[in-house]
Amino acid sequence: MNDVKTQGLSFRQSVNHMVDRALTALGIEPGLARAMKTCNSVLQVSFPVRIRGKIEVFKGWRAVHSIHRLPAKGGIRYDLKVCQDEVEALASLMTYKCAIVDVPFGGSKGGLHIDPRQYDRDELELITRRFARELARRGFLSPATNVPAPDVGTGQREMAWILDTYKTLYPEDINYIACVTGKPVAHGGIRGRVEATGRGVQLGLREFFRHMEDVKAAGLEGGLADKRIVVQGLGNVGYHAAKFLQEQDGAKIVAIIERDGALIDDNGLAVEQVRQYMNETGGIKGFPGASYVEDGAAVLEKECDILLPAALEGVIHTGNAARIQAKIVAEAANGPVTFEADEILRSRGIVIIPDAYLNAGGVVVSYFEWIRNIHHMRFGRMERRFDEVRGQHIVSALEMMTGEKAPDWMHTELVRGADESDLVYSGLDDTMRLAFQDICAVRDMAEGRHDYRTAAYMVAVQKIARSYADLGVSV
Ligand code: GLU
């Protein structure tokens, strides 16, 4: 098998070893443990597409890790590192992620072995539509059983093409619009999905910083304000997480690591400006007013409060784990720390806030989008005006009873019905808070008291095991 080697272990093995810690701590019977870790099915497709007059053959996968809940859910990635091992590992992460944040989906993931930057928009559309047809025809794309979303190298645009391909194939499916999430809002997407993963990272970190004992154990004190953060990857997740943490929590982004090097400014980099510069020039090199380091990987080792890897898997490995100087590693990406590196970091007292919890915001809002789609109505549509009128009555009643005019802020806050963005934010915030509290409730049972990864997997495994026990393992 074509494995992604992150030192001795492949990505899939690395995830499984981490899950083993939770399975052992819970004393799960070996047969059931094996069943839980095994990928249910994997589709591999190769298909030809005529590009610039020549036929090119593309290879893609869609792995379904678990079907204890349906649909199976997870993104589609376009990257040259994509292989079967990677999609299987990522699909299994989706299973645990959904269980941790109480999203009733199984885990799946897809990927195409491609460098999307080498193709123009029309070519990517041709390739994506063909891939979508392959998936749909083989039962790996459907609102009821398998629902993709964006991931590294894909976004709203790709989701719209997949949706349209599915709709053309199955126009009689009344729920066709729910066959993918992360779509443009004009095509059934939900407000807040684009920034959802980054927003979830921010909300997850905020919740961590509400637990003073945990903050202290990480060697820190206070809230997020002025915390020094190193961000690796300023893609969709890293950009939104860094931007929100900087603009709304007062954190300092002291370094940004990208493909072409790293920017450092101990007074804090303006995330929005760096991103704009990247959009204009294609990289970060030359960004004015910050020092530039060509060897981006070395900047992972910079002393900081929070290291936020937000790109691909395996960036913290046995080769650099001993030199990481962050107090907290906040896993915004999937699998950024290998199994071996995880052991090294924890033995050095570095706290890891694990991917399966911290980056779950994307799938949480995907769940809201899927519900919106099968409900065929935007959230807030029925009650918003009603709530506004009721708010107006409350303000009038207060004014009548006190004989005073309500201050403007009170008027604005009370006379306001929630719109879709408010509800998505509220649902995501609640989910991230509750999930962290669930993790804390079992954290003390994990071998190392501050091993949040094992605790998070224990939360997931308990839920999945219960579902296996209720439904039986075979049908
Ligand atoms: N690709 C994202 C992830 O890794 C989102 C998946 C989804 O929304 O289904 O969590």
Residues whose N, C-alpha, C, O or C-beta is under 5 A from the ligand:
A	BS01	LIG	K73 G74 G75 V147 A149 P150 D151 N359 G362 V363 S366
